[in-house]
């Protein structure tokens, strides 16, 4: 048996704020975006390398305040990149954990937490 890739859905409330955070700050790319019509919620996919996230304004799709752990390589380079982006709402720090990982934890404007994690082993 083999399980495939997981694609989390994160709840958002403002498309412009979501793009500012996920695209401008974290460096993701919008792969596609969908609305059923004008004045309807937006659903979109963003990705960076092998990491794929779905972001949804739809009420029942996800719960605000979710947490996602993203396996990462090159975490020092990611920290350097994010530190130089100048995102005014967040200044991420690199942490060494007791369980042997280096992490960067960020919280999006909607309370969702993303933890980029690289094992030191």
C-alpha positions as CSV (number, residue, x, y, z in Angstrom):
1,X,0.0,0.0,0.0
2,X,1.1,3.5,-0.7
3,X,-0.4,6.8,0.4
4,X,-0.1,9.8,-1.9
5,X,0.7,13.5,-1.4
6,X,-1.5,15.4,1.0
7,X,-2.9,18.8,0.0
8,X,-4.2,20.8,3.0
9,X,-7.0,23.3,2.6
10,X,-6.5,26.5,4.6
11,X,-9.4,28.9,5.2
12,X,-8.8,32.5,4.1
13,X,-11.1,35.5,4.3
14,X,-9.4,38.1,2.0
15,X,-7.9,37.1,-1.3
16,X,-5.6,40.2,-1.5
17,X,-4.2,39.5,2.0
18,X,-3.8,35.8,1.2
19,X,-1.8,36.6,-2.0
20,X,0.3,39.2,-0.1
21,X,1.2,36.5,2.5
22,X,1.5,33.3,0.4
23,X,2.9,34.8,-2.9
24,X,4.7,38.0,-2.0
25,X,6.1,36.9,1.3
26,X,6.4,33.1,1.2
27,X,7.2,32.9,-2.5
28,X,4.4,30.6,-3.6
29,X,3.0,30.7,-7.1
30,X,-0.8,30.8,-7.8
31,X,-1.3,27.7,-10.0
32,X,-5.0,28.3,-10.5
33,X,-8.0,30.2,-9.0
34,X,-11.7,29.6,-9.2
35,X,-15.0,31.4,-8.5
36,X,-18.4,30.3,-9.5
37,X,-19.3,33.9,-10.3
38,X,-18.9,37.5,-9.3
39,X,-19.4,38.0,-5.6
40,X,-18.7,34.4,-4.8
41,X,-15.9,33.0,-2.6
42,X,-12.6,32.2,-4.2
43,X,-10.7,28.8,-4.1
44,X,-7.1,28.6,-5.3
45,X,-4.1,26.5,-5.4
46,X,-0.6,27.8,-4.5
47,X,2.6,25.9,-4.7
48,X,6.3,26.2,-4.2
49,X,8.6,23.3,-5.1
50,X,6.7,20.2,-4.0
51,X,4.6,22.0,-1.4
52,X,1.0,22.5,-2.6
53,X,-1.7,24.3,-0.6
54,X,-5.3,25.0,-1.3
55,X,-6.7,28.3,0.0
56,X,-10.4,28.7,0.3
57,X,-12.8,31.5,1.1
58,X,-15.7,28.9,1.2
59,X,-17.3,28.7,4.7
60,X,-17.4,24.9,5.1
61,X,-14.0,24.0,3.5
62,X,-11.7,24.4,6.5
63,X,-11.3,25.8,10.0
64,X,-9.3,29.0,10.6
65,X,-6.4,28.4,12.9
66,X,-5.2,25.1,11.3
67,X,-1.6,24.1,11.4
68,X,0.5,22.5,8.7
69,X,4.1,21.1,9.0
70,X,6.1,21.4,5.8
71,X,9.1,19.2,5.4
72,X,11.9,21.5,4.2
73,X,15.5,21.3,3.0
74,X,17.6,24.5,2.9
75,X,15.9,26.0,5.9
76,X,18.7,28.4,6.5
77,X,18.3,29.8,3.0
78,X,14.6,30.0,3.4
79,X,15.0,32.0,6.6
80,X,17.5,34.3,4.9
81,X,15.0,34.8,2.0
82,X,12.0,35.5,4.2
83,X,14.1,37.9,6.4
84,X,14.9,40.0,3.3
85,X,11.3,40.1,2.0
86,X,10.3,43.0,4.3
87,X,6.9,41.7,5.2
88,X,5.7,44.2,7.7
89,X,3.4,41.9,9.7
90,X,5.9,39.1,10.6
91,X,9.6,38.7,11.2
92,X,10.2,34.9,11.3
93,X,12.9,33.4,13.3
94,X,14.8,30.1,13.0
95,X,14.6,27.8,15.9
96,X,16.3,24.6,17.0
97,X,13.9,22.2,18.6
98,X,14.5,19.6,21.4
99,X,13.4,16.8,19.0
100,X,16.1,17.5,16.5
101,X,14.6,19.8,13.9
102,X,15.2,23.4,12.8
103,X,12.0,25.2,12.2
104,X,10.5,28.4,11.0
105,X,6.9,29.0,12.2
106,X,4.7,31.6,10.6
107,X,1.1,32.5,11.0
108,X,-0.9,33.8,8.1
109,X,-3.4,36.7,8.4
110,X,-6.2,34.2,9.1
111,X,-4.6,32.4,12.0
112,X,-3.3,29.4,10.1
113,X,0.1,28.3,11.2
114,X,2.7,27.0,8.8
115,X,5.8,25.3,10.3
116,X,8.7,24.7,7.9
117,X,10.8,21.9,9.4
118,X,14.1,20.4,8.5
119,X,15.5,17.4,10.4
120,X,19.0,17.8,11.8
121,X,19.5,14.1,11.6
